[in-house]
């Protein structure tokens, strides 16, 4: 049997970090994931998916992600039954995320530079130029392949 989910979408709100009675971190949040198919003349539809992550992953998400950020994750679908305030039995479907990744932010998606951030341009340039004295440029004829 196989239960694997891979999603990429935007957070609809800031993640909510809580602790269990045994002091285990758990974060919950929702992401909006665009549907691939758009009917002619209609707006693009999105699915809103509840995500749960535990322990270090929960702390990572709550520290570094906020509403509107793009996130990529993989995990598994989990269902759980509960009783609502009116006494009705309900089933919740959620994704338990095992791995999460940065995929960019609102700023990055509006620029055409593929995630390059002008704010850290000087840091990147300094890091690049500081270690390049150890390398010498070779011509095409000097390549070993």
RAPE-V891982 format. One record per backbone hydrogen bond with DSSP energy under -1.0 kcal/mol. CO is the residue of the C=O (numbers start at 0). NH is the residue of the N-H. E is the energy in kcal/mol with one decimal. If there is no record, write none. Layout:
co & nh & e
CO & NH & E
CO & NH & E
This chain:
co & nh & e
4 & 74 & -2.2
6 & 72 & -2.7
8 & 70 & -2.9
9 & 31 & -2.7
10 & 67 & -2.5
15 & 27 & -1.8
17 & 25 & -2.4
19 & 22 & -2.3
23 & 19 & -2.2
24 & 54 & -2.5
25 & 17 & -2.7
26 & 52 & -2.4
27 & 15 & -2.7
28 & 50 & -3.5
29 & 11 & -2.4
30 & 48 & -2.6
31 & 9 & -1.8
32 & 46 & -2.8
38 & 41 & -2.2
44 & 34 & -2.9
46 & 32 & -2.9
48 & 30 & -2.3
49 & 94 & -2.5
50 & 28 & -2.0
51 & 96 & -2.6
52 & 26 & -2.7
53 & 56 & -1.2
54 & 58 & -2.0
55 & 59 & -2.6
56 & 60 & -2.5
57 & 61 & -2.4
58 & 62 & -1.6
59 & 63 & -2.3
60 & 64 & -2.1
65 & 68 & -2.3
68 & 10 & -2.2
70 & 8 & -2.2
71 & 100 & -2.7
72 & 6 & -2.5
73 & 97 & -2.5
73 & 98 & -1.9
74 & 4 & -2.3
75 & 95 & -3.0
77 & 93 & -2.4
79 & 91 & -3.1
81 & 89 & -3.4
83 & 86 & -1.9
87 & 83 & -2.7
89 & 81 & -2.4
91 & 79 & -1.8
93 & 77 & -3.2
94 & 51 & -2.9
95 & 75 & -1.8
98 & 73 & -2.1
100 & 71 & -2.1
103 & 69 & -1.3
104 & 108 & -2.3
105 & 109 & -1.1
112 & 115 & -1.0
116 & 119 & -1.2
117 & 120 & -1.3
119 & 123 & -2.4
120 & 124 & -2.6
121 & 125 & -2.3
122 & 126 & -2.4
123 & 127 & -2.3
124 & 128 & -2.6
125 & 129 & -1.7
131 & 134 & -1.3
138 & 141 & -1.2
